[in-house]
Amino acid sequence: MDFLEIGKIINTHGLRGEVKISAWTNSPEDFENFSYALTKKGEKLNIEGIKYQKNNIIVKFREINSIDEAEGYKNSVLCLPKEEMGELPENVYYIADLLGCEVFEVSGEKIGILQDVFSTGSNDVYDIKRENAKNLLVPIIDGVVKSVDTENKKIVIKIPEGLEDE
């Protein structure tokens, strides 16, 4: 069974066991679709309530009922089975499925391995690790990604003109 990391408990909140979570999903509101989360140790935490605070969420788990109990969960990474995350729209992928993919130019030349994906606010950026060269950062904008095959771990892109350093 594949698991996806959905966030991290970064602090306690209040005296009744609520915790502050940094959501690693597309939107903190995604947590409203989850009835539970799992810790990396496999402990199931049932969600009883959600509140929003800036870029974080405050979650009340049934199993955590005091600030002392909540302290024990600080820095815990939360995950869910992939099948519980729901269907993705066409041409949308989980970052975990993209990491480690071989990246090729449309000409067939191998560029490197996708090492990270991060957001700049306006678009995502692929961080591609190359052999004998510094990493290549490629903005994911219209016309760049030509194909993605997560099963075979292969991505084909067209590097925007002027981006590649010789």
N, C-alpha and C positions, 0 to 999 in steps of 0.2 A: 504494500500500500504506500503510495506517495503522499508525503505531507508537504504543505506550504506554510512558511512562516508568515504570520499575519500581523505581528506586532510584538512590542516589548513592554513589560511593566517597568516604568521608570521611577515611580514613587508611590507613596501612600497618599490618601486623601481623606481627611477627617478621621474620626475615632471609631466608626462603625465598620471598618474593613474595606472601604472602597479603595480602588487603586487607579493611578493615572497611567494610561497606556499611550505610547507612541505607535500609532497605526501604520502598518507597512502595506496597507491595501491602497487601491486607487483613491479611495475616499474614506474618511473615518465613519461615514454613515453606513459603509458596508457591514460594520459590526451589527447593525440592526437585523441583518439577515442570518446571523449566527445565534444558535441557542446555547452554545458552549464553546470552549477553547481547551486545548491540551497544552500542558507544559512539556518541555523537552524530556522530562522524566516520565511522561505518559499519564500524568495526573489530569483528570477531567475536571474542569471548572465550569459550572453552569451559570450562565448569564441571567441575572435577575433585573438589572436596570442599567441604562446608559445615559450619560449626560455629556455635553460638549464643553470644552474649555480651550479656546484658541485653536491650535493645531493638534491638540490631544483630546482623548476621551477619558471620561471618568466612568469606570465600570464597577458595578456591585456584583460579585460572584457569591452564590449561595454558600460555598464552602469557606469563605473568608468573612469572619464576623467581628474582628477587632483590629485596631491599629497594630497590635503586636503580631497577630497572624499575618496581616498584610506585609509587615516588614520582611517576613521570611520569603516573600515572592518578588521582592525588588530585584530587577535585572533579569527576571525570567522571560525567556522568549516563548511566545505563544504560537501554536500552529493548529492547523485543521487538515483532515484528509482532503486531498485534492478534489475528490468527487463531491465533497460537500460545498465547494466553492461556486458551483453552478456553471452553466454554459457561458463561454466567452463569445463575444461578437466575432464575426469574420475578421480575419487579419489582426486579431488581438491575441497576445500570447503572455503567459506567465514568464516573468523574468527568469525564474528558476529553470524553465525549459529552454531558454535561449543561452544561458551561460554555458560555456564550453563548446558551443557550436563553432565549426570551422567556417570562416568567412571568406568568400571568393568574390573577385571582381567579375563583372559580366563577361569579360574576355576568357574567364576560366582560371585566371591566375589566383593562387591562394594568397590572401592578405595576412591572415593570422587567425587567432582564436578569440572569440568574444569573451572578454574578462569581466565586464560590468556594463550595466545600463543605468543611467541616471537621468533625472529630469532637470531641465533648466527653467521650467515654467512654461515656456512657449513650445518646446518639443523635447523629446527624449534624445539622448546621445549614446551611441555605442562606443565603448572603450575596447579597442581591438589590440591585443598583444601580438606584436610582430617579432619575428626572429631577426636579430642583428639590427634592430632599428627601434626608435622610441615608439611608444603606443600611439595608435592613430585614433583620434576622436572624430567620429562621424555623426553629424546631426541627422536625425531621422525625420526628414521632411519629404514632401511629395516627390516621387520619382527616384528616391534613393534605394529603398528596399525593393528588389525585384522578386525574390522568392524566399520563403522560410519553410524549412522542412525539419521540424523538431524531432521527428522520429529518427531521421538519419543524421541529425545534428549538423545541418548545412544551411547557411544563409548566403544568398547572392545579392550583392549591392552594386550600385553605380556610384563611385566616389565622385562627389561634386567637384567640378572644375576648380583648380587652384588650391584644393585642400591638401593633396598629397605633396609632401616635401621630398625632394630628390636627394 
